[in-house]
Amino acid sequence: MMQQPADIQGLEALAQEMGSYYIDGFGHTIWSISSTLSIYLLEGQPERSEYALDELKALEERYSRIQFQELHGREDFYPLFIVRKLLPEYRRQVERVVSTRLQSDFDEMQSMVVTMLDVGALYFKSFRNLMETIHAHPEHRGYYVTVKDTKDLERKFR
């Protein structure tokens, strides 16, 4: 359950902060890595593995910019901490799939993919619920937060 401030300005400040750490397309990036490696297993094209590793690196770089020391004890941000803990193991699994090209290693990696997507969905749902709370105020129906993807491209999150 989110720990929301009582006033609209506090809600908007929390939304801005959550938005600054939200990675637009996080789930798509994880699935893209997985799909690319699935094709790599079949075709063995080195550019497929390079693409997957580049996508993972972009995701890791975004996580490296999160100011975790400012988020301790703040429940709304707990999913970010969990993904941060999962990323090194996910990298090891991706690298193992690239080096071995074994279906069993890919299947193990897929288990991590599902876990990361589930945790990412928790953050998304909290952020979405917060935005809905803000939009429930008639004068704030058009409120949005600017979010970025792994390539730092921006979009409006309503």
C-alpha positions as CSV (number, residue, x, y, z in Angstrom):
1,M,0.0,0.0,0.0
2,M,1.3,3.4,-0.9
3,Q,2.2,5.9,1.8
4,Q,0.6,8.9,0.1
5,P,0.8,12.5,1.3
6,A,-2.5,14.1,2.2
7,D,-2.4,17.1,-0.1
8,I,-2.3,17.3,-3.9
9,Q,1.1,19.0,-4.0
10,G,2.5,16.2,-1.9
11,L,1.0,13.6,-4.3
12,E,2.4,15.5,-7.3
13,A,5.9,15.6,-5.7
14,L,5.7,11.9,-5.1
15,A,4.6,11.3,-8.6
16,Q,7.5,13.4,-10.0
17,E,9.9,11.4,-7.8
18,M,8.5,8.0,-8.8
19,G,8.5,9.1,-12.4
20,S,12.2,10.1,-12.3
21,Y,13.0,6.4,-11.4
22,Y,10.4,4.8,-13.7
23,I,12.0,3.2,-16.7
24,D,9.5,3.4,-19.6
25,G,9.5,0.1,-21.5
26,F,11.3,-1.8,-18.7
27,G,9.2,-4.9,-19.4
28,H,9.6,-4.6,-23.2
29,T,13.4,-4.3,-22.7
30,I,13.5,-7.5,-20.6
31,W,11.3,-9.3,-23.2
32,S,13.4,-8.0,-26.0
33,I,16.5,-9.4,-24.5
34,S,14.8,-12.8,-24.0
35,S,13.3,-12.9,-27.5
36,T,16.7,-11.9,-29.0
37,L,18.5,-14.6,-27.1
38,S,15.8,-17.1,-28.2
39,I,16.6,-16.4,-31.8
40,Y,20.3,-16.5,-31.0
41,L,19.9,-20.0,-29.6
42,L,18.4,-21.1,-33.0
43,E,20.6,-19.1,-35.4
44,G,23.8,-18.4,-33.5
45,Q,24.2,-14.9,-35.0
46,P,26.7,-13.0,-32.9
47,E,24.9,-9.7,-33.5
48,R,21.9,-11.1,-31.6
49,S,23.9,-11.7,-28.5
50,E,25.6,-8.3,-28.8
51,Y,22.2,-6.6,-29.1
52,A,20.9,-8.4,-26.0
53,L,24.0,-7.5,-24.0
54,D,23.7,-3.9,-25.2
55,E,20.1,-3.7,-24.1
56,L,21.0,-5.2,-20.7
57,K,23.8,-2.6,-20.3
58,A,21.4,0.2,-21.0
59,L,19.1,-1.1,-18.3
60,E,21.9,-1.4,-15.8
61,E,23.1,2.1,-16.6
62,R,19.6,3.5,-15.8
63,Y,19.6,1.6,-12.5
64,S,23.0,2.9,-11.6
65,R,21.6,6.4,-11.7
66,I,18.9,5.7,-9.1
67,Q,19.7,7.5,-5.8
68,F,19.0,4.5,-3.6
69,Q,20.4,6.1,-0.5
70,E,17.5,8.6,-0.6
71,L,14.9,5.9,-0.9
72,H,15.6,3.7,2.1
73,G,12.5,3.1,4.3
74,R,10.1,4.3,1.6
75,E,7.8,1.5,0.7
76,D,6.8,3.0,-2.7
77,F,10.3,2.4,-4.0
78,Y,10.9,-1.1,-2.6
79,P,10.5,-2.8,-6.1
80,L,13.5,-0.8,-7.3
81,F,15.6,-2.3,-4.6
82,I,14.5,-5.8,-5.5
83,V,15.3,-5.3,-9.2
84,R,18.7,-3.8,-8.3
85,K,19.4,-7.1,-6.4
86,L,18.2,-9.2,-9.3
87,L,20.2,-7.5,-12.1
88,P,23.6,-9.0,-11.4
89,E,22.2,-12.5,-11.4
90,Y,20.2,-11.8,-14.5
91,R,23.4,-10.6,-16.2
92,R,25.2,-13.8,-15.2
93,Q,22.3,-15.8,-16.7
94,V,22.3,-13.8,-19.9
95,E,26.0,-14.2,-20.3
96,R,25.7,-17.9,-19.6
97,V,23.1,-18.3,-22.4
98,V,25.4,-16.3,-24.7
99,S,28.4,-18.5,-23.9
100,T,26.7,-21.9,-23.8
101,R,23.8,-21.6,-26.1
102,L,22.0,-24.3,-24.1
103,Q,18.2,-24.4,-23.8
104,S,18.5,-25.3,-20.2
105,D,20.4,-22.1,-19.4
106,F,17.9,-20.1,-21.4
107,D,15.0,-21.7,-19.4
108,E,16.7,-20.8,-16.2
109,M,17.1,-17.2,-17.4
110,Q,13.4,-17.1,-18.3
111,S,12.5,-17.8,-14.7
112,M,14.4,-14.7,-13.8
113,V,12.7,-12.8,-16.5
114,V,9.3,-13.6,-15.1
115,T,10.4,-12.6,-11.6
116,M,11.8,-9.2,-12.8
117,L,8.6,-8.5,-14.8
118,D,6.5,-9.3,-11.8
119,V,8.5,-7.0,-9.5
120,G,8.5,-4.2,-12.2
121,A,4.8,-4.5,-12.4
122,L,4.5,-3.7,-8.7
123,Y,6.2,-0.4,-9.2
124,F,4.2,0.4,-12.4
125,K,0.9,-0.3,-10.5
126,S,1.9,1.9,-7.6
127,F,2.8,4.7,-10.0
128,R,-0.3,4.2,-12.0
129,N,-2.5,4.2,-8.9
130,L,-0.8,7.4,-7.7
131,M,-1.5,9.1,-11.0
132,E,-5.2,8.0,-10.9
133,T,-5.5,9.5,-7.4
134,I,-4.1,12.8,-8.7
135,H,-6.4,12.7,-11.8
136,A,-9.4,12.2,-9.5
137,H,-9.1,15.9,-8.6
138,P,-10.9,17.7,-11.5
139,E,-8.3,20.5,-11.7
140,H,-5.5,17.9,-12.1
141,R,-7.0,15.6,-14.8
142,G,-4.4,16.7,-17.3
143,Y,-1.5,16.2,-14.9
144,Y,1.4,14.2,-16.3
145,V,5.0,13.2,-15.4
146,T,7.8,13.0,-17.9
147,V,9.4,9.6,-17.8
148,K,12.4,8.2,-19.8
149,D,13.2,4.8,-21.4
150,T,16.5,3.0,-21.3
151,K,17.8,5.3,-24.1
152,D,16.7,8.4,-22.2
153,L,13.9,9.2,-24.7
154,E,11.1,11.0,-22.9
155,R,7.4,10.6,-23.0
156,K,4.5,11.9,-20.9
157,F,3.0,9.5,-18.4
158,R,-0.6,10.3,-17.5
